[in-house]
Amino acid sequence: MRGRSLDGALACTLATFLLLWPANILPLLSVSIVGARRSSVIASGLVVLWRQDWPLTAIAVALEIVVLPFVRYGGLALVLGLLRAGIRYRWLGPTLRWIETIDQWAMPDVFLLGGVIGYSRVAPFLPTRIGSGAYCLVAASVLALVTRATFERRATWRLIGPSATRLEPDMVGCVHCDAALPAQRDGERCPRCGARVFRRRPHTVMRSLAFTVAGLIFYPIAYLFPMEANDRLDSLHPYSIMTGVMKLVDAHLVFFAGVVFIASVVIPFLKLFALAWFAISVHRQSRAHLRLKTRLYRIIVAIGRWSHIDVFTVVVFLPLTHLRGFLAVSVGRALPAFLAVVVLTMIATDLFDPRALWLARGPATRHER
């Protein structure tokens, strides 16, 4: 495809990996008021989360914005570099499969947008300075998006190993590397990426529904309780998700308010609705609106990760708003609950096999498609 090449993807991936180091080490933002000065790096918000007795939340966010980006882009640079040099190790296929699996969980681009909104919430009230780490984060996030645009995954997989050279009846496809395999390979491991190949993934609906229900349990907590509470001069001001949206509107940041509303309210509800609809459709063996359901599945896969914006917004301004005797912010129970909703629904989406919708019994008519 025009604009995509192995060399271009390798250059962008390697540049992203190298920029992640200063983005994590150098100061992100700094504030100064009444003689007090505070600076933050990406990990500062994680430390505050841990100290406020939310260790699981801190670990989950650390994986998404620190650990997995390094693994994703460092691993991809290694694989593409070896392929560029003509080296074909047997472990390249399984490694690339895992790198593609964690792609949606490595979120420097989502964290950047959350950081911009976090900055917009702090800057009107506190003198805020953008640090050099923020500029490196912007560059790394942009290059991460360019990497996705230049990476030609099908050509890369063909370099790792060939697919079928001739058509056979009832062939089965690998959902990870798109290899076409003979029907007798159903249930075996793909010779190219090492994943199990199934014509229909077993228990896909049951597993997906279990995580969907788990996400639904946390849903009321995420929206009824505050995300954070600001303690300003002995006056406590709790903020829920919708309160934060309204505060952005009041500050004339309507665009950011719309982004937060869509990411934090619309997308989680859409994912829960879609996953429940898919499970009911498979259970009822319905063949109605199959194309619509498939498109909806692709949409929730693509946009599900962006629901982290509100969580990352809090993580960005959290370490900057601890000025003793003047201002302090504490994390509310809605933040870990909301993160649980987002993570559980992303896992539920990954576990669901959309082919189950098409393999439901019963003839399809032209009006049902």
N, C-alpha and C positions, 0 to 999 in steps of 0.2 A: 504494500500500500504506500502511496506517495507520502513523503514526509516521515516515514518510519524506517529505521535502519538499526542494525546491531551496534554500529559505532556511535550513533546518536544517543541511543538508549544507554549505552555503557558510559558515555561522557556525562550525561545528565544524572545518572544514578551515582556515579563516583563523586560528582560535585555535591550532590545532596548529602551523601554520607559524610563528606569532609566538613560541610557547613554545619552539620548537626553538632559537632564538637564545640565550636565557639558559641553556637546558639544556646547550648546547655550550660556553658561555663561562665560566659560574660553576663554582666547585669542586663536584665530585661527592662525594668522600670525602676525609677527612684522618686521618692517624694520628700519634701522638706517643709516643715511648718514649726513655728515657735522654737526654732533652734534645734529641733529633732529632725534627723534624716534617716530614711530607711531605703534600702535597695533590695531588689529581689532578683533571683534567677528562676529558671523554670521549676527547680526542685523546691523553692521556698514555700510555695503553697502546699506541697505534699507534706513538708515538715509540720506546718501548722495543722493540717488535717490529722496527722498522727498524734500531735500533742493535744488535740481536742478530743481524743479518744474515738477516732474513726479510722482505725488501722486498715481494715479491709478496703475502705474507700480509697485511702491513700495508696495502697498497693495496686488496686485496679487502675487508678489514674496514672500511676507511675509506669505501669506496663504500657499504657496506651500512648503516652506522650514522651517517654524517655527510652524505655528498654526496646520495645518492638520497632520503633523507627530505625534504631541502629541495626537491629537484626534484619529487618526488611531490606534496607538499602545497602547495608554491608554485604549481606548474603547474595542479593541480586547482582551487585557489582562483581563479586567473586565468580558467580556462575557465568555471567556474560563475558568476563575477562578470560576465563578458561575456554569458553566456546570461541571467542575471538582468536585465541592462540591455537585453536585446533585440537585442544585437549578434551577427551571425552571419557570422564570417569563414570563408573556405574552409579555413583551416588548423586550425580547431577540432577537426574530426573526426580527422585524423592525430595531433594533439597529445594528445587524450583517449585514443586507442588506445595511444600510447606510455606515457602516464601509467598506464593500467591494466596494461600489460605489466610495468612496473617496480614495481608495487604490492607483489608478494610479495618483492621484493629490498630494499625500504625497511623497516627492522626496528627502529624505536624500541621497540615492544612486546616483541619477543624480547630485545633488549638489556636492557630493564628487568628481565626475569625473570633473565637471566644476571647482572645487577648485584646483585640480591637474594641470589642464591646465592653470588656472590663476596664480598659483605659478610658473609654468614653464615660463610664460611670464615676471614675475617680477624678478625672481631670477638672470637671467644673467646680469641685470643692477643695481640692488639694493641688498645690503646685507640683506637677508631675513632669518628669523628664524621661524621654525615651532613651534607653541604653543601647550600646553596640550589639548586645545579644539579640535585641529585638530585630535589628536590621538583618542579622544573620538568619534569624528565624524566618523573616519574610523571604529572603533569598532561597532558603532551603525549602520552604513551602511551595514557592512558585516553581522551583526546579522539580519538586515531587510531582506536581501536576503535569509538567512538561514530560517527565519520565513516563507517566501513564499514557501520554499522547504519542510518544515516540516508540514505546515498547511494542513490538509486533510479536505477540505471544505464540501465534501459530507457527510462524517461521522459526522462532526459537525452539519450540518443541520439536519441529522437524529436524533441527540440527542435533538435538539430543538423541532422537531415535525415530525411525520411520513408522508410519501408520500402515494400514492395509493397502496393498497395491492392486487388489481386484475385489470386486463386489461379490458377496456371498449372501445366501438367503438368511434372513433373521439375524443380521449382525448386531452386536451390542456396542454401545459407545461409552467411553470413559468420560465421566462428567468433569474430570480435573484437567486432562490434557487433550481431550477431544479425539483420542485415538479410536479408530474403528477396528473392532476385533471380531473374530469368528464367534458364532453363537455358543460354542462349547466352552468359551472362556468366561461365561456368566458365573459369577461367584468367585472367580480367581483374581489374582493380582495383575494389574496392568503391567506389561513388560517395559513400558516407557517411563511411567511415573511411580509405580509401586502401589497405587491405590487399589482397593477392592472394586471390581467392576460388577455392577448389577443392572439388569434390565429394569428392575424396580427396587429401589433401596428398601430393605426390610424394616418394618415398624417405623417408617418415616413419619406417618401422621401421629402416631402415639407419642413419639419422642418430641416432636415439634409442639404438640398440644400440651404436653406436660410443662414445657418451659413457657408457653403462652399463658397458661393458667397461673404459673408462679409469678410472671410479670404482672398479671391482672391483680394479684393479691397486693402487690406493692403500689398499684396505681392510685388508690384513694389517698394513701399516706403522702404520696409525692405531690398531690395538688391541694390537700387540705391543710397541711402543716407548712411552716415557713422554711424556705431554703437557707436563709441566714438571718441573723438578728444583729442590728447595729446598736451598740451601746454608746451613745453620745452624751457626755456630761450627765451621767446617771439617768438617762432617759433611754428606754429600750424601744427599738423600732424593728419589729419583725417584717420580713419580706417573703411572700409566697411567690410562685412563678408568675401569676397574673399581676401581683403587686409590682413586681419588677418590670413587667411589660408596660404597665400604666406609668411608672416612674420614667421610663424611657420616652413615652409619649409626652409627658409633662415637660421633659427636658428638650422637646422638639427634635428628638432622635427617632422619627417615625420609621425610617428604614430599618434601623436596628431593632426597634420594637416589633416590626413585622417579621424580621428574621427569627427573633427569639420566639415569637408566638407560633410560627410555622414549625420551627425545630422542636420546641418543647411541648406544644399542645397538639398540633395537627398531625405531625408525623408519628408520635407514639400511638395516638388513637387509630390512625390509619393502619399501622402495623398490626395492632391487636384485632381490629375489625377484619383485615384481610386474612390473617392466619386462622381466625375462627371460621371465616367463610370457606376457606380452603378445606379445613378439617370436616366441616359439615357437608360440603360438596362431595368429598371422597366417601364419607360414610353413607351418604344417600345415593352414591353411584350416579351422580348428576353429570351430564355432559353439556349442560347449558352454559353459554358465555365462556367457553374454554379460552378463546383468544384474549378476552378481556381479563380473565383471571391470570393468564400467563404474563400479560403486559403489567398487570398490577404487581405480580410477584417480582418482576424485574425492577420495577420502580422502588419497592420497599427495600430490595437488596442494595440499590444504588444510593438511596437517601437515608437509610437507617442510621448510619454512623454520625450524621450531622446533628442528631438529637443531643450529642454531648456538648453542644455549644454552651448551654446554660451552666453546666457543671464546670466547664473550663473557665467561663467568665468569673465564677466565684473563686476558683483556684488562682486566677491572675491577680485579682485585687485583694485577696485575703491577707497576704503578708504585708501589704502596704498600708493597711488600715488598723495597725496595732500601735497607736501612739498613747503611751501611758498617761492616764488622767484626762485624755481628750477624746479618743475614739478607739473602739475595739469592735471587732466583728467575730461572731461565733457561728459555727455551722449548725443549721437546724436539721431535724431528722428527715425533712423532705429531700435533702440533697442525696444522701445514700439510697433512699427509697427510689428516687427518680433515676439514679444511676443504675440501680437494680432493674428497673423497668426497661431501660434502654439496652443494657447488656443481655438480659434474658430474652428479649424479643429479637435481638440480633442472632443469638444462638438458635432460637426457634426457627428463624428464617433460614439459617444455614442447614439445619437438620431436615427441613422440609424438601422433598423431592417433587418438583412441579410435574414430572412425568406421571405421578400418581393421579393427577387430574385427568390426563388424557387416557389413562389405562382403566378408568372406571367403566364398568360394563354398561351395555345398553347402546343401541344405535343412535347416532347423532343425525339430526336433520339440519337442513339448510337454515331454518329459522332459529335453531338453538345455538348456532355458532356465533 
